[in-house]
């Protein structure tokens, strides 16, 4: 099954907890636990998503078995185990998710690099007249108390100590 077929078949169930459970199964291959405890203390409740999970699996045409492994047959012991062959058929869906995640990471990295370059250029423009003084101070590794020329450079650049240290680390 390809990613577009998966998206078409699961469209009516978007945003549901049951679909999230199915997606977790697609990622890991572990049996689905459709019943969850919610709340705290005396306000706990069992949320049973079994019917919706089964309807999504039926829409995806995935064969499954059900069971209960709780000692006394409690609701939270229920499980749904889709067939392994069906999990393998969803390999293109997993690959599409991985590719989408990698593209998103690449976009975020590009944004971070662009932001770092802009900040570096801004710091360089403000600290350029003082670069010799600052780099000499930074290489001596006696940061506190800062000498008068370093204090003056920081004051006139309008940057914080963190920004000055970042510039010095990058240019040392």
C-alpha positions in Angstrom: 0.0 0.0 0.0 1.4 3.4 -0.9 1.1 6.6 1.2 -1.7 8.1 -0.9 -3.9 5.0 -0.5 -3.2 5.0 3.3 -4.1 8.7 3.5 -7.3 8.2 1.5 -8.5 5.3 3.7 -7.7 7.0 7.0 -9.0 10.4 6.1 -12.3 10.0 8.0 -10.4 9.1 11.1 -7.9 12.0 11.2 -7.1 13.4 14.6 -8.4 10.4 16.6 -6.6 8.5 19.3 -7.3 5.3 17.4 -5.5 6.5 14.3 -2.5 7.5 16.5 -2.5 3.9 17.9 -2.5 2.5 14.3 0.4 4.9 13.4 2.3 3.7 16.4 1.8 0.1 15.2 2.9 1.0 11.7 6.1 2.5 13.2 7.0 -0.2 15.7 5.1 -3.4 14.7 4.0 -4.0 18.3 0.5 -5.1 19.1 -2.1 -2.3 19.7 -3.5 -1.7 23.2 -6.8 0.0 22.4 -7.8 0.7 26.1 -6.2 3.3 28.1 -6.6 4.7 31.6 -7.1 8.4 31.8 -7.5 10.7 34.8 -6.0 10.6 38.3 -7.1 9.3 41.6 -10.8 8.6 42.0 -11.5 10.2 38.6 -9.8 7.6 36.5 -11.7 6.1 33.5 -11.0 3.4 30.9 -11.1 4.8 27.4 -11.9 2.0 25.0 -10.9 2.7 21.4 -11.3 -0.9 20.3 -14.2 -0.4 17.9 -12.6 2.5 16.1 -9.2 0.8 15.9 -10.9 -2.3 14.3 -12.8 0.0 11.9 -9.6 1.7 10.8 -7.8 -1.7 10.3 -10.8 -2.9 8.3 -10.6 0.2 6.1 -6.9 -0.4 5.6 -7.8 -4.1 4.8 -5.5 -5.4 7.5 -6.2 -8.8 9.0 -5.8 -8.9 12.8 -6.4 -11.1 15.9 -7.7 -9.9 19.3 -7.1 -11.1 22.8 -6.9 -10.2 26.4 -3.9 -10.9 28.6 -5.2 -9.4 31.9 -5.3 -12.0 34.7 -9.0 -11.4 35.4 -9.9 -10.3 31.9 -9.9 -6.6 32.6 -10.5 -4.0 29.9 -7.0 -2.6 29.8 -5.7 -6.1 29.0 -7.2 -6.1 25.6 -4.8 -6.2 22.6 -5.2 -6.2 18.8 -2.3 -7.8 16.8 -2.4 -7.1 13.1 -0.7 -9.7 10.9 3.0 -9.3 10.2 2.4 -9.5 6.5 0.1 -6.5 6.7 2.8 -4.6 8.5 5.3 -5.3 5.8 2.8 -4.1 3.1 2.9 -0.7 4.9 6.6 -0.3 4.3 6.1 2.5 1.7 4.0 4.4 4.3 6.8 4.2 6.8 9.4 5.3 4.2 7.2 8.3 3.2 7.0 9.3 6.9 10.8 9.0 7.2 11.4 11.0 4.1 9.0 13.7 5.3 10.8 13.8 8.7 14.2 14.1 7.0 12.9 17.0 4.8 11.6 18.8 7.8 14.9 18.3 9.7 16.8 19.6 6.6 14.5 22.7 6.5 15.0 23.4 10.2 18.8 23.0 9.8 18.8 25.4 6.9 16.9 27.9 9.0 19.3 27.5 11.9 22.3 28.0 9.6 20.8 31.1 8.0 20.0 32.5 11.4 23.5 31.8 12.7 25.0 33.5 9.6 22.8 36.6 10.1 23.8 36.8 13.8 27.4 36.3 13.0 27.4 39.1 10.4 25.6 41.4 12.9 28.0 40.7 15.7 31.0 41.1 13.3 29.7 44.5 12.1 29.3 45.7 15.7 32.6 44.3 17.0 34.9 44.8 14.0 36.5 48.0 15.4 37.3 46.1 18.6 38.3 42.7 17.2 41.9 42.9 18.2 41.2 43.9 21.8 38.5 41.3 22.2 40.4 38.4 20.7 43.6 39.3 22.7 41.5 39.3 25.9 39.8 36.0 24.9 43.1 34.2 24.2 44.6 35.3 27.5 41.8 33.4 29.3 41.6 35.8 32.1 38.0 36.8 31.7 37.1 38.3 35.1 37.4 41.1 35.7 37.4 42.3 32.2 39.9 45.1 31.3 38.8 48.6 30.6 39.1 48.3 26.7 36.9 45.1 26.7 34.3 46.8 28.8 34.3 49.8 26.5 34.0 47.5 23.4 31.0 45.7 25.0 29.4 49.0 25.9 29.8 50.6 22.5 28.7 47.5 20.6 25.5 47.3 22.5 25.8 43.5 22.7 25.3 41.3 25.8 28.2 39.4 27.4 26.8 36.2 26.0 26.9 37.6 22.5 30.4 38.9 22.9 31.6 35.5 24.2 29.9 33.8 21.3 31.6 36.1 18.8 35.0 35.5 20.5 34.5 31.7 20.5 33.7 31.8 16.8 36.7 33.9 15.9 39.4 32.7 18.3 
